[in-house]
Amino acid sequence: MSDKSKKVAATVAGKFYVDSTCIDCNLCRETAPKNFKRNEDGGYSFVSLQPATPAEEADCKQALEECPVQAIGEDGE
């Protein structure tokens, strides 16, 4: 389960976040490419843009549900 106290600093404020357990598998970036990006230096994903449409929200929820290490949360600020 994701832990918002371990949220990666690059994540923009809002509902969705990525925590430090991310293994850089690329799933979230493929599932919701408008919302997730890769930190090239750190080798992890982060939320670069919070969802602005119902379709983006659905993509982010799908990424959350499919994340193999449960590094994505939706109780952020």
For each residue, the residues with C-beta under 8 A, 3 or more apart:
1: 70 73
2: 6 17 18 19 21 70 71 72 73
3: 6 7 19 21 73
4: 7 17 19 73 75 76 77
5:
6: 2 3 19 20 21
7: 3 4 11 17 18 19 20 73 76
8: 11 17 18 19 20 22 39 42 44 46
9:
10: 37 39 42 46 48
11: 7 8 16 17 18 46 47 76
12: 47 48 49 50
13: 50 76 77
14: 17 47 50 76 77
15: 50 51 74 75 76
16: 11 35 47 50 51 60 64 72 73 74 76
17: 2 4 7 8 11 14 47 72 73 74 76
18: 2 7 8 11 22 28 36 44 45 46 47 71 72 73
19: 2 3 4 6 7 8 22 71 72 73
20: 6 7 8 44 71
21: 2 3 6 69 70 71
22: 8 18 19 44 45 46 69 71
23: 44 68 69 71
24: 38 43 44 45
25: 67 68 69
26: 29 30 38 45
27: 30 31 63 66 67 68
28: 18 31 32 35 36 45 63 67 72
29: 26 32 33 36 37 38 45
30: 26 27 33
31: 27 28 36 59 62 63 66
32: 28 29 35 36 51 56 59 60 62 63
33: 29 30 36
34: 49 56 59
35: 16 28 32 47 48 49 50 51 56 59 60 63
36: 18 28 29 31 32 33 45 46 47 48 60 63
37: 10 29 45 46 48
38: 24 26 29 43 44 45 46
39: 8 10 42 43 44 45 46
40: 43
41:
42: 8 10 39
43: 24 38 39 40
44: 8 18 20 22 23 24 38 39
45: 18 22 24 26 28 29 36 37 38 39 71
46: 8 10 11 18 22 36 37 38 39
47: 11 12 14 16 17 18 35 36 50 60
48: 10 12 35 36 37
49: 12 34 35 52
50: 12 13 14 15 16 35 47
51: 15 16 32 35 56 57 59 60
52: 49 56
53: 56 57
54: 57 58
55: 58 59
56: 32 34 35 51 52 53 59 60
57: 51 53 54 60 61
58: 54 55 61 62
59: 31 32 34 35 51 55 56 62 63
60: 16 32 35 36 47 51 56 57 63 64 72 74
61: 57 58 64 65 74
62: 31 32 58 59 65 66
63: 27 28 31 32 35 36 59 60 66 67 72
64: 16 60 61 67 72 73 74
65: 61 62
66: 27 31 62 63
67: 25 27 28 63 64 70 71 72
68: 23 25 27
69: 21 22 23 25
70: 1 2 21 67
71: 2 18 19 20 21 22 23 45 67
72: 2 16 17 18 19 28 60 63 64 67
73: 1 2 3 4 7 16 17 18 19 64 76
74: 15 16 17 60 61 64
75: 4 15
76: 4 7 11 13 14 15 16 17 73
77: 4 13 14
